[in-house]
Amino acid sequence: MKATTKPWIFTANCPSVIGTVDVVTRFMAEAGNYVEEIHSFDDREANRFFIRVEFFPQSADFAPEEFTAEFSARAKQFEMEWELTAPNHRPRVAIMVSKYDHCLNDLLYRYRTGQLNIEVPVIISNHPDLESLAQWHNIPYYHLPITADTKPEQEAKVRELIEEYDAELVVLARYMQVLSSEMCQYLDGRAINIHHSLLPGFKGARPYHQAWEKGVKMVGATAHYVNDDLDEGPIIAQGIQTVDHAHYPEDLVAKGQDIERITLFNAIKCHVEKRVFLNGKRTVVFGR
């Protein structure tokens, strides 16, 4: 009989050596944990092994402290970096946004209905436009205007809010500002950005109109971790749809925003469910 309705999640990575799968699965069996889902991948180029396990303890008095103490000894010989996530863990996610509301609206709906197992303690924006949406969800909204001259002070306030609200993850839900190098380093590996996949061909304002003028046949979106390479961080999820001559600029915008919504949701869900491993400049993503 399962002691919980949601599984515990075990994730690990280590150098590629013989016995990596065995050390995990053997320990699970000996500890009396029922493995419901398991994914593993060995990156031959990086010479690194990755594994994710969903399991149910068969005993109601499962003690994560004992699990940690006992498995640590076995993991040490494999130089294994690992993490155990409890079923009731709901990561605290700070959302940053500008004027576009499609991604924020979608995320708040999925948060409200339980499709995203997260807490949203704060929303930060450089514009006041979406404050009413935050108020409707009873989430604190901070309007922090920004100019080239005030950028350092504004980003310092953003960092203060992230720490004040103890956010584990920051989501740039169409936050239309380029983060400074210092801010990117501060958020490295714990911030997700979404943008259209027309880059790098159509930069700047009105990218979908630029794309229409060139007669593009596909539009899409990319969700990636933020790093110091503008819009080139490790990719988590992408989406794409075909278009044709009958799609006018406003049609491309509508399709693009739809793809941005679902792609960002998929990326956050993968991150929250511990399905994403950073692997240098790339990612390993175990999907459903």
C-alpha positions in Angstrom: 0.0 0.0 0.0 1.3 3.5 -0.9 2.0 5.7 2.1 1.4 8.9 0.0 -0.7 9.8 -3.0 2.1 11.7 -4.7 5.6 10.2 -5.2 8.9 11.3 -3.7 11.4 12.3 -6.4 15.0 11.3 -6.4 17.4 12.9 -8.9 21.1 12.4 -9.3 24.0 12.8 -11.7 27.6 11.6 -11.6 30.5 10.6 -13.8 29.7 7.7 -16.2 30.9 4.5 -14.6 29.6 1.0 -14.3 27.0 0.4 -11.5 25.2 3.8 -11.5 21.8 2.5 -12.2 22.3 -0.5 -9.9 23.3 1.6 -6.9 20.1 3.5 -7.1 17.6 0.7 -7.9 19.2 -1.7 -5.5 19.0 0.8 -2.6 15.3 1.5 -3.5 14.5 -2.2 -3.3 16.4 -2.8 -0.1 14.8 0.2 1.5 11.3 -1.0 0.6 10.5 1.8 -1.8 8.3 1.1 -4.8 9.7 2.6 -8.0 6.9 3.9 -10.2 8.8 5.8 -12.8 12.5 5.9 -13.7 14.5 7.7 -16.4 18.2 7.6 -17.0 20.6 9.0 -19.6 24.3 8.7 -20.2 25.9 11.6 -22.1 28.8 10.1 -24.0 30.1 13.5 -24.9 30.1 14.9 -21.4 30.9 11.5 -19.8 28.1 12.1 -17.3 25.2 10.0 -16.1 21.7 11.4 -15.1 18.9 9.6 -13.4 15.4 10.5 -12.1 13.2 8.2 -10.0 9.6 8.6 -8.7 9.0 6.3 -5.8 6.5 5.5 -3.1 7.7 4.4 0.4 5.8 1.3 1.5 5.9 2.4 5.1 3.9 5.4 6.5 6.9 6.2 8.8 9.3 6.9 5.9 12.1 9.0 7.3 14.0 11.2 4.7 16.8 11.7 7.2 17.5 8.0 7.3 17.3 7.8 3.5 19.8 10.6 3.2 22.2 9.1 5.8 22.1 5.6 4.3 22.3 6.5 0.6 25.0 9.1 1.1 27.5 6.4 1.9 26.7 4.6 -1.4 26.6 7.7 -3.5 30.1 8.8 -2.3 31.9 6.1 -4.2 30.3 7.3 -7.5 30.9 11.0 -6.8 27.1 11.3 -7.1 25.4 14.6 -6.7 21.8 13.9 -5.7 18.6 15.4 -4.3 15.4 14.1 -2.6 12.2 16.1 -3.1 9.2 15.5 -0.9 5.7 15.0 -2.4 4.3 18.1 -0.7 7.1 20.5 -1.9 5.7 23.5 -3.7 8.5 25.7 -5.1 8.0 29.5 -4.5 8.1 31.2 -7.9 8.5 34.9 -8.4 7.0 36.1 -11.7 8.4 39.1 -13.6 6.3 40.7 -16.4 6.0 43.9 -18.4 2.8 44.8 -20.4 2.0 41.6 -22.2 -0.5 39.5 -20.1 -0.8 36.3 -22.0 1.9 34.3 -20.2 1.1 35.7 -16.8 -2.6 35.0 -17.2 -2.0 31.5 -18.3 0.5 30.8 -15.4 -1.9 32.2 -12.8 -4.8 30.1 -14.1 -2.7 26.9 -14.0 -1.4 27.9 -10.5 -5.0 28.6 -9.3 -6.3 25.3 -10.7 -3.4 23.2 -9.5 -1.9 22.3 -12.9 1.3 23.9 -11.6 2.3 22.7 -8.2 3.9 26.0 -7.1 3.4 29.0 -4.9 3.4 32.5 -6.4 4.3 34.8 -3.6 5.1 37.9 -5.6 4.8 39.5 -9.1 7.3 42.2 -10.2 6.9 44.5 -13.2 8.4 47.5 -14.7 4.9 48.7 -15.7 1.7 49.1 -13.6 -0.6 47.6 -16.3 -1.1 44.2 -14.8 -1.5 45.1 -11.2 -5.3 44.4 -11.2 -4.6 40.8 -12.4 -2.3 40.3 -9.5 -4.8 41.8 -7.1 -7.6 39.5 -8.3 -5.3 36.6 -7.3 -4.4 38.3 -4.0 -0.7 38.3 -4.9 1.6 41.3 -4.0 2.5 43.3 -7.1 5.5 45.6 -7.2 5.8 48.2 -9.9 9.5 49.0 -10.3 10.1 51.4 -13.2 13.4 51.2 -15.0 15.5 53.4 -17.2 19.1 53.1 -18.4 20.2 55.3 -15.5 18.1 53.6 -12.8 18.8 50.0 -13.9 21.3 49.1 -11.1 19.0 50.4 -8.4 15.9 48.7 -9.9 17.7 45.4 -10.2 18.9 45.7 -6.6 15.3 46.1 -5.5 14.3 43.0 -7.6 17.0 41.0 -5.8 15.7 42.2 -2.5 12.2 41.1 -3.3 13.3 37.7 -4.5 15.1 37.1 -1.2 12.3 38.7 0.9 9.8 36.3 -0.6 12.2 33.4 -0.6 11.7 32.6 -4.3 13.4 29.4 -5.5 12.6 30.2 -9.1 12.1 33.4 -11.1 10.0 33.3 -14.3 10.4 36.1 -16.9 6.9 35.9 -18.3 7.5 38.3 -21.2 9.6 40.7 -19.0 10.7 43.0 -21.8 14.0 44.1 -20.3 17.6 42.9 -20.9 19.0 41.8 -17.6 22.5 43.1 -16.6 25.4 40.7 -16.5 25.4 40.9 -12.7 21.7 40.0 -12.6 22.1 37.1 -15.0 24.9 35.7 -12.8 22.7 36.2 -9.7 19.9 34.2 -11.3 22.0 31.7 -13.2 20.3 28.3 -13.2 17.2 29.5 -11.3 15.4 31.7 -13.8 13.4 30.8 -16.9 12.8 33.1 -19.8 10.4 32.8 -22.7 10.7 34.4 -26.1 9.6 33.8 -29.7 11.8 31.5 -31.8 12.2 33.9 -34.6 15.5 34.9 -33.1 18.1 35.7 -34.2 16.6 36.6 -37.6 14.1 39.1 -36.4 15.4 41.1 -33.5 13.9 44.3 -32.0 10.4 45.6 -32.3 7.5 43.9 -34.0 9.3 40.6 -34.8 6.2 38.9 -36.1 5.6 41.7 -38.5 9.2 41.4 -39.7 8.7 37.6 -40.1 5.5 38.2 -42.1 7.2 40.5 -44.5 9.8 37.8 -45.1 7.1 35.1 -45.6 8.1 32.8 -42.8 6.5 29.4 -42.8 7.0 28.5 -39.1 6.6 30.4 -35.8 7.5 29.1 -32.4 8.7 29.8 -28.9 11.7 28.9 -26.7 11.9 28.6 -22.9 15.4 28.5 -21.5 17.4 29.2 -18.3 18.7 32.7 -18.0 22.5 33.1 -18.3 24.9 35.8 -19.4 24.4 35.0 -23.1 21.4 37.0 -24.2 18.5 34.6 -25.1 21.0 31.8 -25.5 20.7 30.0 -22.2 20.3 26.2 -21.8 17.0 25.3 -23.6 14.3 23.5 -21.6 11.3 23.5 -24.0 10.4 24.6 -27.5 7.1 24.8 -29.5 6.4 25.3 -33.1 3.5 25.7 -35.6 3.4 26.0 -39.4 1.9 29.1 -41.0 1.3 30.1 -44.6 0.5 33.0 -46.9 -3.0 33.3 -45.4 -1.6 34.3 -42.0 -1.4 38.1 -41.6 0.9 39.7 -38.9 -1.9 39.7 -36.3 -2.4 36.0 -37.0 1.3 35.3 -36.4 1.2 37.3 -33.2 -1.8 35.3 -31.9 -0.3 32.0 -32.8 3.1 33.0 -31.3 1.5 34.0 -28.0 -0.4 30.7 -27.8 2.9 28.8 -28.3 4.7 31.0 -25.8 2.0 30.2 -23.2 2.2 26.4 -23.5 6.0 26.3 -24.0 6.6 28.4 -20.8 4.1 26.2 -18.9 5.9 23.0 -20.1 9.3 24.4 -19.1 8.2 25.4 -15.6 6.4 22.1 -15.0 9.5 20.2 -16.0 11.6 22.3 -13.7 9.2 22.0 -10.8 9.0 18.2 -11.3 12.8 17.9 -11.3 12.9 16.7 -14.8 15.6 19.1 -16.0 19.3 18.7 -15.4 21.8 21.4 -16.4 24.5 19.8 -18.4 27.0 22.5 -19.3 25.4 24.7 -21.9 22.8 22.1 -22.6 20.0 20.4 -20.6 18.9 16.9 -20.0 15.1 16.9 -19.9 13.1 13.8 -18.9 9.6 14.3 -20.2 6.4 12.3 -19.6 
